[in-house]
Amino acid sequence: MKALRFLAIFLTVLLIYFFSAEAQESEISLSSKLSKADIKFEETTDLEVTVKWWGDKSRYLFEAFPLPETQNLMVQGTSTAISSGVEEGDTYVSRTYKYTFKPTEDGVGVIEPITLKYIELPDSIPGELSTQRFQVLIAAPKVVPSDKEGISGLLYIIGGVVILGAVGAVIIFIKAGNRGPEEDVRAPEEVFIEKLGEIRKESGTDRKQFFSKLYKLLVGYIGEKHNIETIGRTTRDISDDLEKSEIDISQKEKLGLWLTIADKEKYAPHAGEPGDIIRLTTEMEKHFRNLNK
């Protein structure tokens, strides 16, 4: 009987310790979120890190929140806010740290994990919390000429057009009687297939070179074939205009998918799946040959 009573007391103490320890572990938590993971070079993205704990504001003593290590990004500004409230009769405190990041180069931006160290009072128990690692896709910057460059460039263009127009008129006048038959204009699909083969040979095993050139080839085809403005615009902008166009739905889906794949793979750090480039080029060649029939 005594043994059973001792066992019951032991189990009760063990359960109390277990649930107390579990509650203690959940007394403070950290969450983080990124406002945008795909941005233009001229845009910014915000990282919000929120620390929440139960009790009063003086329960934890925090070290200064560090600036994160980054790649292709820089911290443009920071801010912090603190609030408190009540949930189910218990008081909580929430402290939010906000970082604003600005691109320094296009490609893939990286925000390394941020570690926050703290001490729990009054027993001075140390602890730490960490965020995850974030990646941001950064589009290439737009080339914007200055006002002076724009005016002088416009004058050069106008002058060049006038001179070329005059020269062309003279040549046409002289050769008007001897003009031969005009060459057949090649379809954009035929040109695309030929250039796709050239890109495949030139790139060899260089995956990033292949997808970089494929992206430019797709953008050029979309702009020429479907009269969509592509210069200085992001993949998302081009895809949105493509979606609004009146072309066949299957054509929209394929072009949008290929454009997205090429844009992401040209920055991807991994080697890709074996044979994926061959499968992709075969699929594209078949599609554009069918369009050219």
C-alpha positions in Angstrom: 0.0 0.0 0.0 2.8 2.4 0.9 4.5 1.5 -2.4 1.4 2.4 -4.4 1.0 5.7 -2.5 4.7 6.5 -3.2 4.3 5.7 -6.9 1.2 7.9 -7.2 3.1 10.8 -5.5 6.1 10.3 -7.8 4.0 10.3 -10.9 2.1 13.4 -9.8 5.4 15.3 -9.2 6.7 14.1 -12.6 3.6 15.3 -14.4 3.7 18.7 -12.6 7.4 19.1 -13.6 6.7 18.1 -17.2 3.9 20.5 -17.8 5.7 23.3 -15.9 8.8 22.8 -18.1 6.6 22.7 -21.3 4.9 26.0 -20.2 8.2 27.6 -19.4 9.6 26.7 -22.9 6.6 28.4 -24.5 6.7 31.5 -22.4 8.7 33.4 -25.1 8.7 32.9 -28.9 10.0 34.5 -32.1 8.3 34.8 -35.5 9.6 36.5 -38.7 8.1 37.3 -42.1 9.3 38.9 -45.3 7.0 41.4 -47.0 8.1 40.5 -50.6 10.4 37.7 -51.9 10.5 38.9 -55.5 11.3 42.6 -56.1 12.4 45.1 -58.7 15.8 46.6 -58.3 14.3 50.0 -57.5 12.0 48.5 -54.8 12.6 47.6 -51.1 11.4 44.7 -48.9 10.7 44.6 -45.2 11.6 41.9 -42.7 9.5 41.9 -39.5 10.8 40.0 -36.5 8.4 39.7 -33.5 9.3 38.5 -30.0 6.3 37.6 -27.8 6.3 36.6 -24.1 3.9 36.2 -21.2 4.3 38.4 -18.2 5.3 42.1 -17.8 7.8 44.1 -19.9 10.6 43.7 -17.4 10.6 39.9 -17.4 13.3 39.7 -20.1 16.4 41.7 -20.7 17.4 41.8 -24.4 20.7 42.6 -26.0 20.7 45.1 -28.9 19.1 43.5 -31.9 21.9 42.9 -34.4 22.1 43.9 -38.1 21.9 40.8 -40.2 24.6 39.7 -42.6 23.4 40.0 -46.2 24.3 39.3 -49.9 23.2 41.7 -52.7 21.1 43.6 -50.1 21.8 46.4 -47.6 19.8 47.6 -44.6 18.2 51.0 -45.5 16.4 51.5 -42.3 15.2 50.0 -39.0 12.4 50.6 -36.5 11.0 49.0 -33.4 7.6 48.9 -31.6 6.3 47.3 -28.4 2.8 46.5 -27.4 0.9 44.5 -24.8 -2.4 42.9 -24.3 -4.4 40.2 -22.6 -5.4 36.8 -23.9 -7.6 34.5 -21.8 -6.8 36.4 -18.7 -3.0 36.3 -19.2 -0.9 39.4 -20.0 1.5 39.3 -23.0 4.1 41.6 -24.4 5.0 41.8 -28.1 8.1 43.6 -29.4 8.5 44.0 -33.2 11.8 44.8 -35.0 11.5 45.9 -38.7 14.3 46.0 -41.2 14.0 47.6 -44.6 16.4 46.2 -47.3 17.5 47.8 -50.5 19.1 45.8 -53.4 22.8 46.5 -54.2 23.0 44.0 -57.1 20.5 42.0 -59.1 20.2 38.2 -58.8 19.5 36.4 -55.5 19.6 38.4 -52.3 20.2 36.6 -49.0 19.4 37.6 -45.4 21.3 35.4 -43.0 19.6 34.2 -39.8 19.4 36.8 -37.0 20.1 35.7 -33.4 18.6 37.5 -30.5 20.1 36.9 -27.1 18.2 37.5 -23.8 18.3 37.0 -20.1 15.3 36.0 -18.0 14.9 37.9 -14.7 15.2 37.7 -11.8 17.2 34.4 -12.0 19.4 35.7 -14.9 18.7 32.6 -17.1 20.3 33.2 -20.5 18.6 32.1 -23.8 18.5 32.9 -27.5 16.1 32.9 -30.4 16.9 32.9 -34.1 15.1 33.6 -37.4 15.3 31.5 -40.6 17.4 32.3 -43.6 15.6 34.4 -46.3 16.1 34.7 -50.0 14.9 37.5 -52.3 14.8 37.5 -56.1 16.0 40.8 -57.5 15.3 42.0 -61.0 17.9 43.8 -63.1 17.9 47.6 -62.7 16.2 49.9 -65.3 18.6 52.1 -67.3 17.3 55.7 -66.9 19.2 58.4 -68.9 19.7 61.8 -67.3 17.9 64.8 -68.8 20.9 66.1 -70.6 21.8 62.7 -72.0 18.2 62.2 -73.1 18.1 65.6 -75.0 21.5 65.1 -76.6 20.7 61.5 -77.4 17.4 62.5 -79.0 19.1 65.1 -81.2 21.6 62.5 -82.3 18.8 60.1 -83.1 16.9 62.7 -85.1 20.0 63.7 -87.0 20.8 60.1 -87.7 17.3 59.3 -88.9 17.4 62.3 -91.3 20.8 61.4 -92.7 19.9 57.7 -93.1 16.6 58.7 -94.7 18.3 60.9 -97.2 20.9 58.2 -98.1 18.2 55.5 -98.3 16.1 57.6 -100.6 19.1 58.2 -102.9 20.0 54.5 -103.0 16.3 53.5 -103.7 16.1 56.1 -106.5 19.3 54.8 -108.1 18.5 51.1 -107.8 14.7 51.3 -108.4 15.0 50.0 -111.9 17.3 47.1 -111.0 15.6 45.9 -107.8 15.4 42.1 -107.6 12.8 40.1 -105.8 12.6 40.6 -102.1 13.8 37.9 -99.7 11.1 35.9 -97.9 10.6 37.2 -94.3 11.2 34.5 -91.8 8.6 33.7 -89.2 9.5 34.6 -85.6 9.0 30.9 -84.6 11.5 29.7 -87.2 14.0 32.3 -86.0 13.4 31.2 -82.4 14.0 27.5 -83.1 17.3 28.3 -84.9 18.6 30.6 -82.1 17.5 28.0 -79.5 19.8 25.4 -81.1 22.6 27.9 -81.2 22.2 28.7 -77.5 22.2 25.0 -76.6 25.5 24.5 -78.5 27.2 27.6 -77.2 26.3 27.0 -73.5 27.4 23.4 -73.4 27.3 22.4 -69.8 27.0 26.0 -68.5 23.5 25.9 -67.0 23.4 29.6 -66.0 24.6 30.8 -69.4 21.9 28.7 -71.1 19.0 30.0 -69.1 20.3 33.6 -69.2 20.3 33.5 -73.0 17.0 31.6 -73.2 15.4 34.3 -71.0 16.5 37.0 -73.5 15.4 34.9 -76.4 11.9 34.4 -74.9 11.6 38.1 -74.0 12.6 39.1 -77.6 10.0 36.7 -79.1 7.2 37.9 -76.8 7.9 41.5 -77.6 8.2 41.0 -81.4 5.4 38.4 -81.8 2.8 39.8 -79.4 3.7 43.5 -79.4 4.3 43.6 -75.6 6.8 46.1 -74.1 9.6 44.2 -72.4 12.5 46.6 -72.0 13.3 47.4 -68.4 10.4 45.3 -67.1 10.3 42.4 -64.7 9.1 38.9 -65.4 6.0 39.5 -63.4 5.1 42.6 -65.5 5.6 40.8 -68.8 3.6 37.8 -67.6 0.8 40.1 -66.5 0.6 41.7 -70.0 0.8 38.3 -71.6 -2.1 37.1 -69.6 -4.2 40.2 -70.6 -3.4 39.6 -74.3 -5.9 37.9 -76.7 -3.6 35.0 -77.7 -4.5 31.4 -77.2 -4.7 30.3 -73.6 -2.3 27.4 -74.0 0.2 29.7 -75.7 -0.1 32.1 -72.7 0.5 29.3 -70.2 3.5 27.9 -72.0 5.2 31.2 -72.6 4.6 32.4 -69.1 5.9 29.1 -67.6 9.0 29.0 -69.7 9.8 32.7 -69.0 9.4 32.0 -65.2 11.6 28.9 -65.3 14.4 30.7 -67.3 14.3 33.7 -64.9 14.6 31.6 -61.8 17.1 29.0 -63.1 19.6 31.6 -64.3 20.2 32.5 -60.6 19.6 29.1 -59.1 22.6 27.7 -57.1 21.7 24.0 -57.7 22.7 21.9 -60.8 19.1 21.0 -61.7 17.7 17.6 -62.7 19.6 15.5 -65.2 18.3 16.0 -68.7 15.9 18.8 -67.8 17.5 21.2 -70.4 17.2 18.6 -73.2 13.6 17.9 -72.3 12.8 21.7 -72.2 14.4 22.5 -75.6 12.7 19.5 -77.2 9.3 20.6 -75.8 9.9 24.2 -77.0 11.1 23.2 -80.5 8.0 21.0 -81.0 5.7 23.8 -79.8 7.2 26.5 -82.1 7.3 24.1 -85.1 3.5 23.5 -84.7 2.9 27.2 -84.6 4.9 27.7 -87.7 2.9 25.2 -89.8 
